[in-house]
Amino acid sequence: MGDGWFDLSGRVALVTGAGANGGNGHASAVALARHGADLFICDRDEAGARETAREIEALGRRCVWTLADIGEADDISAMFDVLDREYGKVDILVNNVAAAHRSRPEDLSLENWRRVMRVILDGTFLCSQEAGRRMIARGAGGSIVNISSIAGISALGRGNFVYSVAKGGINQFTRELAIEWSPHRIRVNAILPAQILTPGQRKMFDDPRLDPGTLRERLLRGIPLGRLGEPDDVAKGVLFLASDAAEWITGILLPIDGGNLALNGGGDRVWPAGL
Ligand SMILES: NC(=O)c1ccc[n+]([C@@H]2O[C@H](COP(=O)([O-])OP(=O)(O)OC[C@H]3O[C@@H](n4cnc5c(N)ncnc54)[C@H](O)[C@@H]3O)[C@@H](O)[C@H]2O)c1
């Protein structure tokens, strides 16, 4: 593209949970590489991480992968040691890893509450802090993109309680950090996807306990644009927020949801017959 707004040549992007068996992280890493970035990816699934690295190298970009569990502080620290050795800098961080535990609030154990909070909130905090320290020291700015969820801003019910509360935390984390690091030209934004057809989401459609016959139709009723999301829908948002096309944008929560958050629970995309 002539204006170069989306050109990421010379930049290093770290994407967590970018293994090829995942969805949004994998698609985002590939999109950033297609636009010129070199990648540093992590996953707890070795085969998935290797496969993503192979795909990115086939695009002519460099990709270093490492095994890390984003729920473990020591793994995050070790991951940034690898980053320092291999690249010596980071320009873009995509905090993609999450955890969930489906439970009625009255039955949720403290252990499961803490595990989800640890992966989503502690993990995003520690990765952002490590990346931010390096960006501040280098003085060249940067972009952090947090993959949040529509669940962080509206309630889903159906046992999503702890996941939704943690994603709500990510939204406020995004705003606070955007202000704190604005003097360093480190932009911090979040993407709020609605249901995306990732491998995890597809598994939900096959889960008989979730009423698979009607689940897809029920979800679609809430999406004015009339289809569920694809990982590339999220990747396009990541590419935009990571790039210079978004250089005056920080602290935003960007829904990528086919219009879901715009639609009131009592509204409908279809006019009743007869009107
Ligand atoms: N899929 C959806 O419909 C949807 C909707 C809204 C938001 N999101 C968000 O998008 C992000 C990615 O979701 P997804 O559906 O692509 O996820 P996913 O579970 O399909 O894949 C995530 C990847 O991360 C890896 N991973 C999982 N836990 C990890 C950990 N603790 N440490 C390191 N790696 C780990 C997995 O191996 C996998 O490769 C999450 O933040 C999720 O909350 C997803």
The ligand as an SDF file (V2000), in Angstrom:
LIG
                    3D

 44 48  0  0  0  0  0  0  0  0999 V2000
  -13.2520  -17.7210   20.3600 N   0  0  0  0  0  0  0  0  0  0  0  0
  -14.1330  -16.7980   20.6790 C   0  0  0  0  0  0  0  0  0  0  0  0
  -15.3030  -16.8560   20.3330 O   0  0  0  0  0  0  0  0  0  0  0  0
  -13.6750  -15.5990   21.4910 C   0  0  0  0  0  0  0  0  0  0  0  0
  -14.6090  -14.5940   21.7440 C   0  0  0  0  0  0  0  0  0  0  0  0
  -14.2130  -13.4950   22.4810 C   0  0  0  0  0  0  0  0  0  0  0  0
  -12.9020  -13.4060   22.9180 C   0  0  0  0  0  0  0  0  0  0  0  0
  -12.0180  -14.3930   22.6660 N   0  0  0  0  0  0  0  0  0  0  0  0
  -10.6640  -14.2600   23.1690 C   0  0  0  0  0  0  0  0  0  0  0  0
   -9.7130  -14.5060   22.1560 O   0  0  0  0  0  0  0  0  0  0  0  0
   -8.5080  -15.0120   22.7140 C   0  0  0  0  0  0  0  0  0  0  0  0
   -8.0900  -16.2930   22.0260 C   0  0  0  0  0  0  0  0  0  0  0  0
   -9.1650  -17.1680   22.0300 O   0  0  0  0  0  0  0  0  0  0  0  0
   -9.2220  -18.4590   21.1290 P   0  0  0  0  0  0  0  0  0  0  0  0
  -10.6510  -18.8790   21.1040 O   0  0  0  0  0  0  0  0  0  0  0  0
   -8.4950  -18.2240   19.8630 O   0  0  0  0  0  0  0  0  0  0  0  0
   -8.4260  -19.4300   22.1010 O   0  0  0  0  0  0  0  0  0  0  0  0
   -8.0270  -20.9020   21.9690 P   0  0  0  0  0  0  0  0  0  0  0  0
   -8.2720  -21.4170   23.3180 O   0  0  0  0  0  0  0  0  0  0  0  0
   -8.6430  -21.5420   20.7800 O   0  0  0  0  0  0  0  0  0  0  0  0
   -6.4920  -20.8150   21.6330 O   0  0  0  0  0  0  0  0  0  0  0  0
   -5.6070  -20.1150   22.3830 C   0  0  0  0  0  0  0  0  0  0  0  0
   -4.1730  -20.5920   22.1440 C   0  0  0  0  0  0  0  0  0  0  0  0
   -3.5070  -20.2780   23.3500 O   0  0  0  0  0  0  0  0  0  0  0  0
   -2.8720  -21.4280   23.8850 C   0  0  0  0  0  0  0  0  0  0  0  0
   -2.9720  -21.3320   25.3330 N   0  0  0  0  0  0  0  0  0  0  0  0
   -4.0750  -21.5290   26.0970 C   0  0  0  0  0  0  0  0  0  0  0  0
   -3.7870  -21.3100   27.3950 N   0  0  0  0  0  0  0  0  0  0  0  0
   -2.4710  -20.9680   27.4350 C   0  0  0  0  0  0  0  0  0  0  0  0
   -1.5920  -20.6130   28.4980 C   0  0  0  0  0  0  0  0  0  0  0  0
   -1.9930  -20.5750   29.7700 N   0  0  0  0  0  0  0  0  0  0  0  0
   -0.3170  -20.2780   28.1840 N   0  0  0  0  0  0  0  0  0  0  0  0
    0.1160  -20.3270   26.8990 C   0  0  0  0  0  0  0  0  0  0  0  0
   -0.6740  -20.6650   25.8770 N   0  0  0  0  0  0  0  0  0  0  0  0
   -1.9500  -20.9890   26.1400 C   0  0  0  0  0  0  0  0  0  0  0  0
   -3.5900  -22.6200   23.3100 C   0  0  0  0  0  0  0  0  0  0  0  0
   -2.7420  -23.7510   23.2500 O   0  0  0  0  0  0  0  0  0  0  0  0
   -4.0080  -22.1050   21.9280 C   0  0  0  0  0  0  0  0  0  0  0  0
   -2.9920  -22.3280   20.9590 O   0  0  0  0  0  0  0  0  0  0  0  0
   -8.8100  -15.1980   24.2150 C   0  0  0  0  0  0  0  0  0  0  0  0
   -8.3630  -14.0630   24.9220 O   0  0  0  0  0  0  0  0  0  0  0  0
  -10.3190  -15.2620   24.2580 C   0  0  0  0  0  0  0  0  0  0  0  0
  -10.8540  -14.8840   25.5030 O   0  0  0  0  0  0  0  0  0  0  0  0
  -12.3790  -15.5140   21.9690 C   0  0  0  0  0  0  0  0  0  0  0  0
  1  2  1  0
  2  3  2  0
  2  4  1  0
  4  5  1  0
  4 44  2  0
  5  6  2  0
  6  7  1  0
  7  8  2  0
  8  9  1  0
  8 44  1  0
  9 10  1  0
  9 42  1  0
 10 11  1  0
 11 12  1  0
 11 40  1  0
 12 13  1  0
 13 14  1  0
 14 15  2  0
 14 16  1  0
 14 17  1  0
 17 18  1  0
 18 19  2  0
 18 20  1  0
 18 21  1  0
 21 22  1  0
 22 23  1  0
 23 24  1  0
 23 38  1  0
 24 25  1  0
 25 26  1  0
 25 36  1  0
 26 27  1  0
 26 35  1  0
 27 28  2  0
 28 29  1  0
 29 30  1  0
 29 35  2  0
 30 31  1  0
 30 32  2  0
 32 33  1  0
 33 34  2  0
 34 35  1  0
 36 37  1  0
 36 38  1  0
 38 39  1  0
 40 41  1  0
 40 42  1  0
 42 43  1  0
M  CHG  2   8   1  16  -1
M  END
$$$$
